[in-house]
Amino acid sequence: MTVKSKFTHLTKEEPDPIIKTLTQYHQDQSPNKLDVSIGVYKSPDGLLYTFPSIIEAKEIYHNEKNYGHNYTTMSGIKEFINGSQQLLFGKDVITSDGEKKIASIQTIAGTGAIHMGLLFFMEAGYKNFYLGLPSWSNYIPMIETVGGKVNTYEYYNTANGEINFDTVKKTLIEAPKNSVFIFQTCCHNPTGADFNNDQWIEVVKLIKQYDHLVLMDTAYLGFSSGDLIKDSWILRYMYEEAEIEFVVAQSFSKNMGLYGERLGAVHVIVQDENYVDHAQSTLVANFRHECSFAPSFGARLAQIIFENDKLYQQWTKEVNQVTQRLQNLRQLVYQTLIKLETPGNWKTVIQQKGLFWYSGLTPQQNDRLISNHNVYSTSIGRVNIAGLNEQNVEYFCKAIDEVVRHNYE
């Protein structure tokens, strides 16, 4: 006898589109199959890349340290938090008045950091969120899950491959006071199109003028210029010069390759030092209600790197090497498409930054990439450049050439 379930009213949710594509890829038996969908950095041999600095940190962890498996603290591992703050805001951040302006906790990677940031804004009474499109697909459901109101505007112009900067400014001017704008620090997902420094300064000026708040999603630090410090410029500018209050969601999934360790942090910049403890206690309480303690292993590896000058310098060089390879692959894709005389404007591939190329391919064209060429991109045309190498880039470009030339009538 089958007992009737109490959960029959639940709707069966569709899988995340990228995970669905990845499942298709794993089921594909073709020797030519190519995955350029999910956002992970791969080595030239097509495997998930492990930073040599992380390998060394693991050896130190196992051979020289005795951290054990006890609970840490509800705000996370202090040494990791200090290193995370210094990476974003400078070496002086944890001395004198600097530390008093920041409330920080360790989180469950970047997604957890964003979630904690959203909860923090909601608890502070700020429920009106603005998001530029296209964006990371998880933002909207995350905002809706905490009860926030989602407002969108067109961030990117697909026709010319540029940011709709006038639209960004217009939205900042017209949005109600105390709205929360979600921006990405660098390597915009999915477009790869970032504000330049002058544009950032103008954006920050409008944020101050119209009394808004900001959540800065920082998932790809170092992958824009190859320089971790240069890529965090806007955060330092906002912290040191603009003197505005904002939240930073920080992830180490990409720039340390610690995807499965779920390592992140959330930082709240509070201009009145008398209320930093209030912000800190709110972050800790919210994290306690959901997770209690963050995982320690990845944080210990990051701590080892932060505290070892030689290893830290090695890590920064490795991030630079990763970025240089991504830029070289972009050039190779561009040159190959030009050589093939593929119809279209392909300069976006060398203009955009980070892991992703927002190709402009339509859902139909992406479906054909899969069905006819076993090339697994995303339905919105976002391509993970790191899925390419010198051996497969010509095959990839010829596949694009064919789907662009195909008559879909």
C-alpha positions in Angstrom: 0.0 0.0 0.0 1.4 3.4 -1.0 1.0 6.1 1.6 -0.1 9.5 0.1 2.7 12.0 0.5 2.2 15.3 2.4 4.3 17.0 -0.3 2.3 16.4 -3.4 1.6 20.1 -3.8 5.3 20.9 -4.4 6.3 21.9 -7.9 9.1 19.9 -9.5 11.8 22.5 -10.1 13.7 22.5 -13.4 17.5 21.9 -13.0 19.8 24.9 -13.4 20.4 25.4 -17.2 24.2 25.2 -16.9 24.0 22.0 -14.8 21.6 20.6 -17.4 24.0 21.3 -20.2 26.9 19.8 -18.2 24.8 16.6 -17.7 24.3 16.4 -21.4 28.0 16.8 -22.0 28.9 13.9 -19.6 26.3 11.7 -21.4 27.8 12.5 -24.8 30.0 9.7 -26.2 31.6 11.8 -29.0 35.4 11.9 -28.9 35.2 15.5 -30.1 32.9 16.8 -27.4 33.9 20.1 -25.9 32.6 21.8 -22.7 32.8 25.6 -22.6 29.8 26.0 -20.3 30.4 25.8 -16.5 32.6 28.5 -15.0 35.8 26.8 -13.9 39.4 27.4 -14.9 40.9 24.5 -16.8 44.5 23.7 -17.6 45.7 23.3 -21.2 45.0 19.6 -21.0 41.3 20.3 -20.3 41.4 19.3 -16.6 40.4 21.3 -13.6 43.5 23.4 -12.7 45.0 23.1 -9.2 47.2 26.1 -8.3 50.8 24.9 -7.4 50.6 27.3 -4.4 47.6 25.4 -3.1 49.4 22.1 -3.5 52.2 23.5 -1.4 49.8 24.9 1.1 48.2 21.4 1.4 51.7 19.9 2.1 52.3 22.5 4.9 48.8 21.9 6.3 49.4 18.1 6.5 53.0 18.1 7.5 53.6 21.2 9.6 50.3 22.3 11.1 48.0 20.7 13.6 44.8 22.5 13.1 42.6 19.6 14.0 38.9 19.3 13.2 37.3 21.4 16.0 34.8 24.1 15.5 36.4 27.4 14.7 34.3 30.6 15.4 31.0 31.7 14.1 32.7 34.6 12.3 35.2 32.2 10.7 39.0 31.8 11.0 40.4 35.1 12.1 43.7 34.8 10.1 41.7 34.1 6.9 39.4 37.0 7.5 42.4 39.4 8.1 44.0 38.2 4.9 40.8 38.6 2.9 40.4 42.1 4.2 43.9 43.1 3.3 43.6 41.6 -0.2 40.6 43.8 -0.9 41.4 47.0 1.0 45.1 47.1 1.6 47.7 46.0 4.2 46.8 48.8 6.7 43.2 47.8 6.9 43.6 45.8 10.2 45.5 48.5 12.1 44.3 51.7 13.9 41.1 53.1 12.5 41.0 50.9 9.4 39.7 47.8 11.2 36.9 49.7 12.9 35.2 50.4 9.5 34.8 46.7 8.5 32.6 44.0 9.8 33.5 40.6 8.2 32.6 36.9 8.5 33.7 33.8 6.6 30.9 32.4 4.3 30.0 29.4 2.2 31.8 30.7 -0.9 30.6 33.6 -3.0 27.0 32.5 -3.2 26.9 32.3 0.6 28.6 35.7 0.8 25.9 37.2 -1.5 23.2 35.6 0.5 24.6 37.0 3.8 24.9 40.4 2.2 21.3 40.3 1.0 20.1 39.2 4.4 22.1 42.0 6.0 20.5 44.7 3.8 17.0 43.2 4.4 17.5 43.3 8.1 18.7 46.9 7.9 15.4 47.7 6.1 16.8 48.0 2.6 14.6 45.8 0.3 14.8 47.5 -3.1 17.5 45.9 -5.3 18.7 46.9 -8.7 20.3 44.5 -11.1 21.7 45.1 -14.6 20.9 42.5 -17.3 22.2 40.2 -18.4 23.5 38.9 -15.1 24.4 35.9 -13.2 21.3 33.8 -13.2 21.2 33.2 -9.5 20.9 36.8 -8.4 17.2 37.2 -9.0 16.0 34.0 -7.2 18.4 34.8 -4.3 16.9 38.2 -3.9 13.4 36.9 -4.1 14.2 34.1 -1.6 15.0 36.7 1.1 11.9 38.8 0.3 13.6 41.6 -1.7 12.1 43.4 -4.6 14.0 43.0 -7.9 14.3 45.9 -10.3 16.2 45.4 -13.6 17.8 47.6 -16.3 19.8 46.9 -19.4 23.4 46.9 -18.5 24.8 45.6 -21.8 24.2 46.4 -25.4 24.5 43.2 -27.4 24.4 45.1 -30.7 27.6 47.0 -30.1 29.2 44.9 -27.4 29.4 47.8 -24.9 28.0 48.7 -21.5 24.8 50.9 -21.7 26.5 53.4 -19.4 23.8 56.1 -20.0 21.2 53.6 -18.9 23.2 52.7 -15.8 23.5 56.4 -14.8 19.8 57.1 -15.6 18.8 54.2 -13.3 21.0 55.4 -10.5 19.4 58.9 -10.8 15.8 57.7 -10.9 15.9 54.8 -8.4 14.3 55.6 -5.0 16.6 56.7 -2.2 18.3 53.8 -0.3 18.1 51.3 -3.2 20.7 48.6 -3.3 22.7 48.2 -6.5 24.4 45.0 -7.3 27.6 45.4 -9.2 30.5 43.1 -10.1 34.0 44.2 -9.2 35.6 42.8 -12.3 35.2 40.2 -15.0 31.4 40.6 -15.3 29.5 37.4 -15.5 28.3 36.8 -18.2 29.3 39.7 -20.4 33.0 40.2 -19.5 32.3 44.0 -19.8 33.5 46.1 -16.9 33.3 49.7 -16.0 36.6 51.6 -16.6 38.1 53.7 -13.7 36.4 56.9 -14.9 33.1 55.2 -15.2 33.4 53.7 -11.7 34.2 57.2 -10.3 31.1 58.5 -12.0 29.0 55.6 -10.6 30.3 56.1 -7.1 29.5 59.9 -7.3 25.9 59.1 -8.3 25.6 56.5 -5.5 26.6 59.2 -3.0 24.5 61.9 -4.5 21.3 59.8 -4.6 21.9 58.0 -1.3 22.1 54.4 -2.5 23.9 51.3 -1.2 26.0 48.8 -3.1 26.7 45.1 -3.0 30.0 44.4 -4.8 30.2 40.8 -6.0 33.9 39.9 -6.2 34.2 36.4 -7.7 37.1 36.8 -10.2 39.6 39.0 -8.6 42.9 38.9 -10.6 41.4 37.5 -13.7 40.9 40.9 -15.4 44.3 42.5 -15.4 46.3 39.6 -13.9 47.0 41.8 -10.9 45.0 41.2 -7.7 45.6 44.7 -6.4 44.8 46.4 -9.6 41.5 44.4 -10.0 40.5 45.5 -6.5 41.0 49.2 -7.2 37.4 50.2 -7.1 36.9 48.6 -3.6 39.9 50.6 -2.3 38.7 53.7 -3.9 35.2 53.3 -2.3 36.8 52.4 1.0 39.5 55.0 1.3 38.4 58.0 -0.8 34.7 57.8 -1.5 33.8 57.0 2.1 30.5 55.3 1.3 28.9 52.3 3.0 28.8 49.1 1.0 29.0 45.3 1.2 31.5 43.1 -0.6 30.8 39.4 -1.4 34.2 37.7 -1.9 34.9 34.3 -3.4 38.1 32.2 -3.6 36.6 29.5 -5.8 38.2 30.9 -9.0 41.4 32.6 -8.0 42.5 29.9 -5.6 40.7 27.0 -7.5 38.9 26.0 -4.3 35.5 25.4 -5.9 34.5 22.4 -3.7 35.8 23.9 -0.5 33.3 26.7 -0.6 35.5 29.5 0.6 34.3 33.0 0.8 33.8 36.1 3.0 31.4 39.0 3.3 32.6 42.4 4.3 30.4 45.4 5.4 31.9 48.8 5.3 30.4 51.0 8.1 31.5 54.6 8.1 30.5 55.3 11.8 32.8 53.1 13.9 30.3 53.1 16.7 28.1 50.8 14.6 30.6 48.3 13.3 30.0 46.0 16.2 26.3 46.1 15.4 27.0 45.1 11.8 29.4 42.3 13.0 26.9 40.9 15.4 24.1 40.9 12.8 26.3 39.0 10.3 27.3 36.4 12.9 23.7 36.0 14.1 22.4 35.5 10.6 25.2 32.9 9.8 24.5 31.1 13.1 20.8 30.7 12.2 21.7 29.0 8.9 25.2 27.4 9.1 26.8 28.0 12.6 30.3 27.4 11.3 32.0 27.7 7.9 34.2 24.9 6.6 37.8 25.2 7.8 40.0 23.3 5.3 39.9 25.8 2.5 40.2 28.7 4.9 43.3 27.2 6.5 44.9 26.8 3.0 44.2 30.4 2.3 45.5 31.4 5.7 48.8 29.5 5.0 49.2 31.4 1.7 48.3 34.8 3.3 50.9 34.2 6.2 53.7 32.9 4.0 55.3 35.8 1.9 57.0 33.4 -0.5 53.9 31.4 -1.1 51.8 34.5 -1.4 54.0 35.9 -4.1 53.9 32.6 -5.9 50.1 32.6 -5.8 49.9 36.1 -7.2 52.2 35.1 -10.1 50.1 32.0 -10.8 46.9 34.2 -11.0 48.8 36.4 -13.4 49.8 33.4 -15.5 46.2 32.2 -15.6 45.0 35.6 -16.8 47.7 35.8 -19.5 46.7 32.4 -20.8 43.0 33.5 -21.0 44.0 36.6 -22.9 46.1 34.6 -25.3 43.2 32.2 -25.9 41.0 35.2 -26.6 43.5 36.4 -29.2 43.6 32.9 -30.8 39.8 32.7 -31.0 39.6 36.1 -32.6 42.4 35.5 -35.1 40.9 32.1 -36.1 37.4 33.6 -36.7 38.9 36.4 -38.7 40.9 33.9 -40.8 37.7 31.9 -41.4 36.0 35.2 -42.4 33.1 34.2 -40.1 30.3 36.8 -40.5 29.9 39.1 -37.5 31.8 41.4 -35.2 34.2 39.3 -33.1 36.1 42.0 -31.4 34.1 41.3 -28.2 36.2 38.2 -27.6 39.4 40.3 -27.1 37.6 43.3 -25.5 35.9 41.3 -22.7 37.7 40.2 -19.5 37.9 37.1 -17.4 36.7 33.6 -17.9 33.7 34.3 -20.1 33.1 35.5 -23.6 29.6 36.8 -24.2 29.5 35.6 -27.8 26.2 37.0 -29.0 25.2 33.6 -30.3 21.4 32.9 -30.2 19.8 30.0 -28.4 19.2 28.4 -31.8 22.8 28.7 -32.7 23.9 27.3 -29.3 21.5 24.3 -29.7 23.1 23.6 -33.1 26.6 23.8 -31.6 25.5 20.9 -29.3 23.5 18.9 -31.8 25.9 19.2 -34.8 29.3 19.8 -33.3 29.1 18.5 -29.7 30.2 21.9 -28.4 28.4 22.6 -25.1 28.0 26.3 -24.5 25.2 28.0 -22.6 21.8 29.0 -24.1 22.6 32.7 -23.6 25.8 32.4 -25.6 28.3 32.6 -22.7 31.5 30.7 -23.5 34.1 29.7 -20.9 37.3 30.6 -22.6 39.3 28.3 -20.3 37.6 25.3 -21.9 39.7 25.9 -25.0 43.3 25.1 -25.8 45.6 25.3 -28.8 44.4 21.8 -29.9 40.7 22.4 -29.9 40.3 26.1 -30.7 40.2 25.6 -34.4 37.5 23.0 -34.1 35.6 25.3 -31.8 35.8 28.3 -34.2 34.9 26.2 -37.2 31.8 25.1 -35.3 30.9 28.7 -34.6 31.5 29.6 -38.3 29.1 26.8 -39.4 26.2 27.7 -37.0 26.5 31.4 -37.9 26.3 30.7 -41.6 23.5 28.2 -41.3 20.1 29.3 -42.6 17.5 28.7 -39.7 14.4 29.4 -41.8 
